[in-house]
Structures are given as structure tokens and as C-alpha cells.
Amino acid sequence: NERELLARMESDEMVVFPGSEKQIGRFTRVELLSLKGSTFTGKEI
């Protein structure tokens, strides 16, 4: 079940991307697609 996850990048900025509960607590690479306010939106690559 895909949901939106909120994560922090190495630079301490936030990014929202589609993901599952299995990804919580794990590192993943995300392509940044847009910026809304101070939060990026992206997709896993």
C-alpha cells in the first residue's frame, strides 16, 4: 500500500514521496521533483 512518507535529507531539508511502511527507518535515494514552501516533493529512484 503506497502512502506519502515525510523524510529528512542529509542537508536536514524535508522531502515527501510515495512509499510504504516497510521503508520507515531505512535510507533511500529520492529524485526531487518540486518545492512547496520549505518541503520538497520527490519520487524514489
BAFI-3210 file (N, C-alpha, C; in Angstrom, 3 decimals, decimal comma, padded with zeros to 6 digits):
// residues 45
n [1|2|3|4|5|6|7|8|9|10|11|12|13|14|15|16|17|18|19|20|21|22|23|24|25|26|27|28|29|30|31|32|33|34|35|36|37|38|39|40|41|42|43|44|45]
n.u [000,844|000,833|001,815|002,225|005,393|007,241|010,386|013,781|016,496|020,088|020,987|019,283|016,858|013,340|011,520|008,816|007,492|006,087|005,601|006,039|005,162|007,231|009,539|010,122|012,506|014,632|017,241|016,962|017,205|016,092|014,538|014,305|011,445|009,827|009,295|007,604|006,914|008,959|009,388|010,323|009,016|009,109|010,312|011,026|014,122]
n.v [-001,187|002,022|005,062|008,500|009,461|011,314|012,627|013,317|014,917|014,532|017,110|018,154|019,074|018,745|016,142|014,875|011,839|009,112|006,041|003,039|001,475|-000,266|001,049|002,833|004,083|003,346|004,076|005,767|006,584|009,565|011,288|014,698|016,586|018,882|021,959|023,041|025,618|025,080|022,431|019,664|017,769|014,440|011,422|007,975|006,594]
n.w [000,000|-001,049|000,348|001,370|002,435|004,836|004,957|006,035|004,465|003,958|004,189|006,020|005,105|004,296|002,621|000,745|-000,371|-002,339|-000,654|001,388|004,563|005,093|004,411|006,395|008,600|007,044|004,648|001,525|-001,967|-003,452|-006,067|-006,548|-007,271|-007,078|-005,236|-002,418|-000,467|002,198|001,783|-000,122|-002,899|-004,120|-005,816|-005,383|-006,472]
ca.u [000,000|001,657|001,389|003,260|006,312|007,971|011,741|014,788|017,679|021,355|021,090|018,249|015,639|012,302|011,025|007,656|007,499|005,273|006,341|005,282|005,630|008,478|010,667|010,359|013,755|015,646|017,722|016,593|017,515|014,873|014,699|013,492|010,615|009,328|009,452|006,426|007,345|010,297|009,352|010,438|008,293|010,000|009,969|012,154|014,827]
ca.v [000,000|003,222|006,263|009,518|009,476|012,554|012,252|014,385|014,663|014,758|018,555|018,433|019,558|017,719|015,698|013,986|010,961|007,909|004,915|002,122|001,358|-001,042|001,953|003,655|003,744|002,952|005,103|005,552|007,705|010,218|012,351|015,856|016,996|020,246|022,555|023,765|026,211|024,581|020,972|019,127|016,552|013,629|010,022|007,078|006,155]
ca.w [000,000|-001,174|001,060|001,335|003,561|005,056|005,374|006,061|003,652|004,657|004,413|007,022|004,474|004,262|001,316|000,773|-001,545|-002,163|-000,093|002,241|005,948|005,108|004,193|007,580|009,278|006,055|003,730|000,129|-002,862|-003,918|-007,063|-006,184|-008,401|-006,909|-003,912|-001,939|000,797|002,539|001,659|-001,474|-003,254|-004,925|-006,059|-005,134|-007,687]
c.u [000,884|001,006|002,476|004,087|006,978|009,322|012,628|015,979|018,930|021,544|020,049|016,986|014,641|011,883|009,877|007,690|006,627|006,127|005,449|005,885|006,956|009,708|010,999|011,598|014,877|016,060|017,288|016,988|016,205|015,243|013,768|012,758|010,133|009,552|008,189|006,766|008,764|010,381|009,407|009,446|009,209|009,448|011,223|012,795|015,626]
c.v [001,244|004,391|007,299|009,454|010,842|012,179|013,485|013,960|014,891|016,228|019,060|019,065|018,408|017,411|014,717|013,159|009,745|006,763|004,063|002,089|000,619|-000,146|002,802|003,157|003,332|004,159|004,745|006,772|008,235|011,289|013,493|016,364|018,435|020,694|023,325|024,306|025,776|023,058|020,565|017,987|015,764|012,246|009,197|006,668|004,903]
c.w [000,000|-000,443|000,896|002,604|003,625|005,618|005,410|005,223|004,498|005,002|005,410|006,433|004,382|002,833|001,540|-000,503|-001,279|-001,627|000,786|003,641|006,035|004,965|005,417|008,303|008,347|005,216|002,319|-000,692|-003,438|-004,939|-006,683|-007,413|-008,292|-005,468|-003,581|-000,562|001,082|002,443|000,189|-001,658|-004,182|-005,182|-005,836|-006,456|-007,399]
res [n|e|r|e|l|l|a|r|m|e|s|d|e|m|v|v|f|p|g|s|e|k|q|i|g|r|f|t|r|v|e|l|l|s|l|k|g|s|t|f|t|g|k|e|i]
***
